[in-house]
Amino acid sequence: MTEALQLTLVGKTIDLRVLEPADAPCLLDAAADGELWNLKVTVVPGPSTIDPYVATALRGHQEGHVVPFVVIARDTGRIIGSTRFWKIDRTNRKLEIGHTWLSESVQRTAANTEAKYLLLKYAFEVMQCVRVQFTTDELNEKSRAAILRIGAKQEGIVRHERIMPDGRKRNSVRFSIIDTEWSGVKATLEDKLMRSAEAQNTTI
């Protein structure tokens, strides 16, 4: 697996750039769009947590088991969210895509689909992963449905997998895509992105 350092993944509507310390204020602005830090089924940085959030991500990057990205809208150049590779296991060529969140105003656009496409394409085709996994809150029905729609397979529920900021013991749902499934998942994502672009062109 190739180590990703100052990596930028370029899409048609978004770019994914490795997080930098100076991104903290822009990340907080992105999270303020919908006050996402109030969500109970995911962890999004707020005014009191943005600094440790960024510091933890950057420390994981320095240690080599995390690659944190900011999501940048190409039409405005603004940061609209964050995502990351984490739990990177180079020996077994596997990793997890997670810590993903987007500003409320772009949650029903192609941004999330393209982010997943760029990350998966890099993971399977450049890093030569044999497995990419996703984990989401058992209570997060929207996230579970979205992961299934891209072609990931549900593997099971991990009980009390983590403790949320409010103290709730979270059950997590684990999904995965393996290398032999990537071509089919890739085709599905490319079709979704093409349909989204066509729909956007129709409304202009």
C-alpha positions in Angstrom: 0.0 0.0 0.0 1.4 3.4 -1.0 1.6 5.9 1.8 -0.5 8.9 1.1 1.0 12.2 2.4 0.1 15.6 0.9 -2.4 13.9 -1.3 -5.2 15.7 -3.3 -7.9 13.6 -5.0 -9.5 15.7 -7.8 -13.1 15.2 -8.9 -15.5 17.0 -11.1 -17.5 18.8 -8.3 -15.3 18.3 -5.3 -11.6 17.9 -4.4 -10.3 16.0 -1.4 -7.2 17.6 0.1 -5.3 16.4 3.1 -6.3 18.4 6.3 -3.9 21.2 7.4 -3.8 22.9 10.8 -5.0 26.2 9.1 -8.2 24.5 8.0 -9.8 24.5 11.4 -11.8 27.8 11.1 -13.1 26.7 7.6 -14.1 23.3 9.0 -16.0 24.9 11.8 -17.8 27.2 9.3 -18.8 24.1 7.3 -20.1 22.4 10.4 -22.0 25.5 11.4 -24.1 25.0 8.2 -26.8 23.0 10.0 -25.1 23.1 13.4 -24.0 19.5 12.7 -22.3 19.2 16.1 -25.7 18.7 17.6 -26.2 15.4 15.7 -26.5 12.4 18.0 -25.5 9.7 15.5 -22.2 11.0 14.4 -19.4 13.2 15.8 -18.9 16.5 14.1 -16.6 19.2 15.5 -18.1 22.3 17.2 -16.7 25.5 18.6 -15.4 23.7 21.8 -14.1 20.6 20.0 -12.6 21.8 16.7 -9.1 22.1 18.0 -8.8 18.6 19.5 -10.6 17.2 16.5 -8.0 18.6 14.1 -5.1 17.7 16.4 -6.2 14.1 16.7 -6.6 13.8 13.0 -3.2 15.3 12.3 -1.5 13.1 14.9 -3.0 10.0 13.3 -1.7 11.2 9.9 1.7 11.7 11.3 1.7 8.3 12.8 0.7 6.8 9.5 -2.7 5.1 10.3 -5.0 8.0 9.3 -5.3 10.2 6.2 -7.7 13.0 7.0 -9.2 15.0 4.1 -11.2 18.2 3.8 -13.9 18.2 1.2 -13.7 21.3 -1.1 -16.4 22.4 -3.5 -14.7 23.1 -6.8 -17.1 25.9 -7.8 -16.5 28.0 -4.7 -13.3 26.7 -3.3 -14.9 26.5 0.1 -14.5 23.6 2.5 -17.9 21.8 2.9 -16.9 18.9 5.1 -14.4 16.2 6.0 -13.7 12.5 5.5 -10.8 10.2 6.1 -9.0 7.0 5.6 -8.3 5.5 9.0 -7.5 2.2 10.7 -4.9 1.8 7.8 -3.3 -1.6 7.9 -0.6 -1.8 5.3 0.4 -5.4 6.2 -3.1 -6.7 5.4 -3.9 -4.0 2.8 -7.1 -2.8 4.4 -8.5 0.4 5.8 -11.7 2.1 6.8 -13.4 5.1 5.3 -15.2 7.2 7.9 -15.5 10.4 10.0 -17.5 11.6 7.0 -19.7 14.7 7.3 -20.9 17.4 4.9 -22.5 20.8 5.4 -26.3 20.5 5.6 -26.7 22.5 2.4 -24.8 20.0 0.3 -26.1 16.8 1.8 -28.5 16.1 -1.0 -26.0 16.8 -3.8 -23.4 14.5 -5.6 -20.7 15.6 -3.1 -20.9 12.5 -0.9 -21.1 10.1 -3.8 -18.1 11.6 -5.5 -16.1 11.7 -2.3 -16.8 7.9 -1.8 -15.9 7.3 -5.4 -12.5 9.2 -5.2 -11.6 7.5 -1.9 -12.5 4.0 -3.0 -10.8 4.4 -6.4 -7.6 5.5 -4.7 -7.8 2.7 -2.0 -8.3 -0.1 -4.5 -6.4 1.1 -7.5 -3.4 2.9 -6.0 -3.1 1.6 -2.5 -4.0 -1.9 -3.7 -6.4 -2.6 -0.8 -8.1 -6.0 -0.6 -10.7 -4.6 1.8 -12.3 -1.3 2.6 -14.8 -1.1 5.5 -17.4 1.4 6.8 -18.9 1.6 10.2 -22.0 3.6 11.2 -24.3 4.0 14.1 -27.1 1.4 14.3 -29.5 4.3 14.7 -28.3 6.2 11.6 -30.8 4.8 9.0 -29.8 7.3 6.4 -26.1 6.4 6.6 -26.9 2.7 6.6 -29.0 3.0 3.5 -26.4 5.2 1.7 -23.6 2.7 2.3 -25.8 -0.2 1.0 -26.7 1.8 -2.1 -23.0 2.1 -3.2 -22.7 -1.7 -3.1 -21.1 -2.4 0.3 -22.2 -5.6 2.1 -23.4 -5.5 5.7 -21.4 -7.8 7.8 -23.0 -7.4 11.2 -23.6 -5.3 14.3 -20.8 -4.7 16.7 -22.4 -4.1 20.1 -21.2 -1.2 22.3 -18.5 -0.5 19.8 -17.9 3.0 21.1 -19.2 5.5 23.6 -20.7 8.7 22.1 -20.0 12.2 23.5 -23.4 12.1 25.3 -22.4 8.9 27.1 -24.6 6.5 24.9 -23.1 3.1 24.3 -23.3 2.9 20.5 -24.0 -0.3 18.6 -22.3 0.0 15.2 -23.1 -1.6 11.9 -20.1 -2.8 9.9 -20.0 -2.9 6.1 -17.3 -3.8 3.6 -16.3 -3.9 0.0 -13.6 -6.3 -1.1 -11.2 -6.1 -4.1 -13.2 -8.6 -6.2 -16.3 -6.4 -5.8 -14.7 -3.1 -6.6 -15.4 -3.2 -10.4 -19.1 -3.5 -9.8 -19.2 -0.9 -7.1 -17.1 1.4 -9.4 -19.6 1.0 -12.2 -22.5 1.8 -9.8 -20.9 5.0 -8.5 -19.9 6.2 -12.0 -23.5 5.7 -13.2 -24.8 7.6 -10.2 -22.4 10.5 -10.9 -23.3 10.6 -14.6 -27.0 10.7 -13.8 -26.4 13.5 -11.3 -24.5 15.5 -13.8 -27.2 15.0 -16.4 -29.9 16.1 -14.0 -27.9 19.2 -13.1 -27.4 20.1 -16.8 -31.1 19.6 -17.4 -32.0 22.1 -14.7 -29.6 24.8 -15.8 
